[in-house]
């Protein structure tokens, strides 16, 4: 046990274990002794002492107590069946100590999570956070990588014989554990089962694509932990800029999802053209109108969308549509005939992609666009 201050606790626990053992031996109710052990276990949980150390300390106290009972007492007063007494005592002590420790630990974790959520909400809203940070003991850095995260449903969430809420919560816990492990517990997150916002200290992440940054390994790690393909967008910002950066990151994430882009991590540099194309104005309306001839051909629009999302791979597009590659070729040729924009030509392909992006946002209901 760390520190001289805890040595007295061991003495107390040894005494309590001895008294509890005698109570069991003589047929008395040991509830008051069990409660004292639970209070000690709860105190150690608050101190952050690992549960294996707590169990070792309690068992050491019990060993000393049992040694006194068996070796330092009148033989006539010793128990007839020491092994049975040992098992009864351990069966009383171990569950009680574990339950008290886990309850206190869960309370501390809940309190910490509440403090983190409150702090992140304040940072995202641009409210003062110095007092909250000081009271919670959470350090606020000068800059952060702001991640907007999308977490799709786990396949078991649609299983008829499984509670989808349980599956979703387990998915979220795995993701949060992975995030904590990769960021050393320094990431600040506001996550639900379908995603949210994560703030990672600037020294752990970088938007400089010329250097290797741990952030590039984060999303694959989260995907593996959650067992679903995670998609995220990232914007770097100083702490006062977090509200604007979060809005921008979620705009980018919304765009990535609308365009059915592959899961992964996206930086603003990856999406600059698409972002600019979605700005309201006559240009957006004009580009969106380029695909109006396909209005009555949903299969052609779907083929174009999937073909662009697969990086112009005819084979992957065909597999996703469950058609032959010749069908994909025919549909692309038909798109060129109807729109006057040839998907086989760079210029036609550029306009088709721009038109698809613009159309996605032009057709969004008012107030339900970028969020």
C-alpha positions in Angstrom: 0.0 0.0 0.0 1.4 3.4 -0.9 2.4 5.8 1.8 2.9 5.5 5.6 -0.6 7.0 6.1 -2.2 3.8 5.0 -0.3 1.5 7.4 -2.8 2.3 10.1 -5.6 1.1 7.7 -3.9 -2.3 7.5 -3.9 -2.5 11.3 -7.6 -1.6 11.4 -8.4 -4.1 8.7 -6.5 -6.9 10.5 -8.5 -6.2 13.7 -11.8 -6.1 11.8 -11.0 -9.4 10.0 -10.2 -11.0 13.3 -13.4 -9.7 14.9 -15.4 -10.8 11.9 -13.9 -14.3 12.0 -14.7 -14.6 15.7 -18.3 -13.5 15.0 -18.7 -16.2 12.3 -17.1 -18.8 14.6 -19.5 -18.0 17.5 -22.6 -17.6 15.3 -23.0 -13.8 15.6 -24.0 -11.4 12.8 -20.9 -9.8 11.4 -22.7 -7.0 9.5 -21.1 -4.1 11.4 -17.6 -5.5 10.6 -18.5 -6.0 7.0 -19.6 -2.4 6.8 -16.3 -1.2 8.3 -14.4 -3.2 5.6 -16.6 -1.7 2.9 -15.9 1.8 4.2 -12.1 1.1 4.0 -12.4 -0.3 0.5 -14.4 2.7 -0.6 -11.8 5.0 0.9 -9.1 3.2 -1.1 -11.1 3.4 -4.3 -11.3 7.2 -3.8 -7.5 7.2 -3.3 -7.1 5.5 -6.7 -5.5 2.4 -5.3 -6.0 -0.6 -7.7 -8.5 -3.2 -6.7 -5.9 -6.0 -6.8 -3.9 -4.1 -4.2 -7.0 -3.7 -2.1 -7.8 -7.4 -2.2 -4.2 -8.2 -1.4 -4.3 -5.9 1.6 -7.6 -7.3 2.9 -6.4 -10.9 2.4 -3.1 -10.1 4.2 -5.1 -8.6 7.1 -7.3 -11.7 7.1 -4.2 -14.0 7.0 -2.7 -12.2 10.0 -6.0 -12.5 11.9 -6.5 -16.2 11.1 -2.9 -16.8 12.1 -3.7 -15.2 15.5 -6.8 -17.3 15.8 -5.2 -20.6 15.1 -1.8 -20.3 16.6 -2.1 -17.8 19.4 -5.2 -19.0 21.2 -6.0 -21.8 23.5 -6.3 -25.1 21.5 -9.6 -25.8 23.1 -11.1 -22.6 21.7 -9.9 -23.2 18.1 -12.5 -24.0 15.4 -13.2 -27.7 14.7 -13.0 -27.2 11.0 -10.6 -24.3 10.1 -10.9 -24.8 6.4 -14.7 -24.4 6.5 -14.3 -21.3 8.6 -11.7 -19.9 6.2 -14.1 -20.4 3.2 -17.1 -18.8 5.1 -15.0 -15.8 6.1 -13.5 -15.3 2.6 -17.0 -15.7 1.1 -18.2 -12.9 3.4 -15.2 -10.5 3.0 -14.3 -10.7 -0.7 -17.7 -9.9 -2.3 -18.4 -7.1 0.3 -15.0 -5.4 -0.4 -15.3 -5.8 -4.2 -18.9 -4.4 -4.2 -17.9 -1.4 -2.1 -14.9 -0.7 -4.2 -16.7 -1.0 -7.5 -19.6 1.2 -6.4 -17.2 4.0 -5.3 -15.1 3.6 -8.4 -18.2 3.9 -10.6 -19.4 6.9 -8.7 -16.0 8.6 -9.3 -16.0 7.7 -13.0 -19.5 9.1 -13.4 -18.6 12.3 -11.6 -15.5 12.6 -13.9 -17.6 12.0 -17.0 -20.1 14.6 -15.9 -17.4 17.1 -15.3 -15.8 16.3 -18.8 -19.2 16.6 -20.5 -19.9 19.9 -18.8 -16.5 21.3 -19.7 -16.7 20.2 -23.3 -20.2 21.7 -23.6 -18.8 25.0 -22.3 -15.8 24.9 -24.7 -18.1 24.2 -27.6 -20.4 27.1 -26.6 -17.5 29.5 -26.1 -18.3 30.0 -22.4 -15.6 30.6 -19.7 -14.1 27.4 -18.5 -11.3 28.3 -16.1 -13.4 27.8 -12.9 -14.8 24.5 -14.1 -11.4 23.3 -15.1 -9.9 24.2 -11.7 -12.7 22.5 -9.8 -12.6 19.4 -11.9 -8.8 19.2 -12.0 -8.9 18.9 -15.8 -6.2 20.9 -17.6 -7.3 23.1 -20.6 -4.7 23.2 -23.3 -3.9 26.2 -25.6 -5.0 24.4 -28.8 -6.9 21.3 -29.8 -7.7 19.1 -32.8 -11.5 19.2 -33.0 -12.9 16.0 -34.4 -16.5 15.5 -35.6 -17.2 11.8 -35.4 -19.8 9.6 -37.0 -20.3 6.1 -35.5 -22.6 3.8 -37.6 -24.8 1.2 -36.1 -23.2 -2.1 -35.2 -24.6 -5.1 -37.1 -25.9 -6.6 -33.9 -28.1 -3.5 -33.3 -30.5 -4.9 -35.9 -30.4 -8.5 -34.7 -33.9 -9.6 -33.7 -32.7 -11.5 -30.6 -30.4 -8.9 -29.2 -31.3 -5.7 -27.3 -30.0 -2.9 -29.6 -29.5 -0.5 -26.7 -27.2 -2.9 -25.0 -25.2 -3.4 -28.2 -24.9 0.3 -28.8 -23.8 1.1 -25.2 -21.1 -1.6 -25.4 -19.9 -0.2 -28.7 -19.7 3.3 -27.2 -17.8 2.0 -24.1 -15.3 0.2 -26.3 -14.8 3.3 -28.4 -14.3 5.5 -25.3 -11.8 3.1 -23.8 -9.8 3.1 -27.0 -9.9 6.9 -27.1 -8.7 7.1 -23.6 -5.9 4.6 -24.1 -4.6 6.3 -27.3 -4.7 9.8 -25.9 -3.6 9.0 -22.4 -6.9 10.1 -20.9 -6.3 13.6 -22.1 -9.0 13.7 -24.8 -12.2 15.6 -24.0 -15.2 14.0 -25.7 -19.0 14.5 -26.0 -20.0 11.3 -27.6 -23.2 9.3 -28.0 -23.8 5.9 -29.6 -23.9 7.5 -33.1 -21.0 9.9 -32.7 -20.3 13.5 -31.5 -17.3 15.7 -30.9 -13.8 15.0 -29.5 -11.2 17.5 -28.5 -7.6 16.2 -28.6 -4.8 18.4 -27.2 -2.8 19.9 -30.0 0.5 18.2 -29.0 -1.2 14.8 -29.7 -2.5 15.7 -33.2 -1.6 17.7 -36.2 -3.2 18.7 -39.5 0.3 18.8 -41.1 0.0 15.9 -43.6 3.7 16.0 -44.3 4.5 14.5 -40.8 3.3 11.4 -39.1 0.8 12.2 -36.4 -0.8 9.9 -33.9 -4.1 11.3 -35.0 -3.8 9.4 -38.3 -3.8 6.1 -36.4 -6.7 7.1 -34.2 -9.7 6.6 -36.5 -8.6 3.1 -37.6 -8.1 2.2 -33.9 -11.5 3.5 -32.9 -13.1 1.6 -35.8 -11.4 -1.7 -34.7 -12.5 -1.1 -31.1 -16.1 -0.2 -31.9 -16.2 -2.9 -34.6 -17.8 -0.4 -37.0 -16.2 1.8 -39.7 -15.8 5.2 -38.0 -15.8 8.4 -40.1 -14.3 11.7 -38.7 -13.3 15.1 -39.8 -10.7 17.3 -38.1 -10.1 21.0 -37.7 -7.2 22.4 -35.7 -7.9 25.5 -33.5 -6.8 27.4 -30.5 -9.0 27.0 -27.5 -11.0 30.2 -28.1 -11.7 29.1 -31.7 -13.2 25.8 -30.7 -16.9 26.7 -31.3 -16.2 27.8 -34.9 -13.9 24.8 -35.5 -16.5 22.4 -34.2 -19.1 23.9 -36.5 -16.8 23.6 -39.5 -15.8 20.1 -38.6 -19.4 19.0 -38.4 -20.2 20.7 -41.7 -17.4 18.7 -43.3 -18.6 15.5 -41.7 -22.1 16.2 -42.9 -20.7 16.6 -46.4 -18.7 13.4 -46.3 -21.8 11.4 -45.2 -24.0 13.0 -47.8 -21.5 12.0 -50.5 -21.2 8.4 -49.3 -17.5 8.8 -49.0 -15.4 5.9 -47.6 -15.0 5.8 -43.8 -11.8 7.3 -42.4 -10.3 10.6 -41.3 -10.8 13.7 -43.5 -9.0 17.0 -43.2 -10.2 20.3 -44.6 -7.5 20.2 -47.3 -9.1 16.9 -48.5 -12.5 18.6 -48.9 -11.8 22.2 -49.9 -13.4 22.0 -53.3 -16.4 20.1 -52.1 -16.8 22.6 -49.2 -16.7 25.6 -51.5 -19.2 24.0 -53.9 -21.8 23.7 -51.1 -21.8 27.4 -50.3 -25.3 28.9 -51.1 -25.6 31.1 -54.2 -26.4 31.0 -57.9 -23.4 28.8 -58.6 -24.8 26.1 -56.4 -28.2 26.2 -58.1 -26.7 26.2 -61.6 -24.5 23.2 -60.8 -27.3 21.3 -59.2 -29.5 21.8 -62.3 -27.0 20.0 -64.5 -28.3 16.6 -63.2 -32.0 17.5 -63.7 -32.2 15.3 -66.8 -31.5 12.3 -64.5 -34.5 13.2 -62.3 -36.6 10.3 -63.7 -33.7 7.8 -63.7 -32.9 7.1 -60.0 -30.7 4.1 -61.0 -28.5 6.4 -63.0 -28.1 8.9 -60.2 -27.3 6.0 -57.8 -24.7 4.6 -60.2 -23.0 8.0 -60.5 -23.0 8.5 -56.8 -21.5 5.1 -56.1 -19.0 5.3 -59.0 -17.6 8.5 -57.6 -17.6 7.2 -54.0 -15.6 4.1 -55.1 -12.9 6.2 -56.7 -14.1 5.4 -60.3 -13.7 1.7 -59.8 -16.1 -0.1 -62.2 -15.7 -3.4 -60.4 -16.4 -2.0 -56.9 -19.3 0.0 -58.3 -20.8 -3.1 -59.9 -20.4 -5.1 -56.7 -22.1 -2.5 -54.6 -25.0 -2.3 -57.1 -25.0 -6.1 -57.6 -24.9 -5.7 -61.4 -22.4 -6.6 -64.1 -19.6 -4.2 -65.0 -21.1 -3.9 -68.5 -24.2 -2.5 -66.9 -22.1 0.1 -65.1 -20.5 1.1 -68.4 -23.9 1.3 -70.1 -25.3 3.5 -67.3 -22.3 5.8 -67.3 -22.6 6.2 -71.1 -26.3 7.0 -70.7 -25.5 9.6 -68.1 -23.3 11.3 -70.6 -26.0 11.2 -73.3 -28.6 12.7 -71.0 -26.5 15.4 -69.4 -24.0 16.2 -72.1 -21.2 15.5 -69.6 -19.1 12.5 -70.5 -17.9 10.6 -67.4 -15.1 9.2 -69.4 -13.6 12.7 -69.9 -11.8 14.6 -67.1 -13.8 17.8 -67.7 -17.1 15.9 -67.8 -16.3 13.9 -64.7 -15.3 17.1 -62.8 -18.6 18.7 -63.6 -20.6 15.6 -62.8 -18.9 15.4 -59.4 -19.5 19.1 -58.7 -23.1 18.8 -59.9 -23.7 15.8 -57.6 -22.3 17.7 -54.6 -24.4 20.8 -55.4 -27.5 18.7 -56.0 -27.1 17.0 -52.6 -27.3 20.3 -50.8 -29.7 22.0 -53.2 -32.3 19.3 -52.5 -31.9 19.4 -48.8 -35.0 20.7 -46.9 -34.7 24.3 -45.6 -33.1 24.2 -42.1 -32.0 20.6 -42.6 -28.8 21.3 -44.6 -25.4 21.6 -43.0 -25.5 21.0 -39.2 
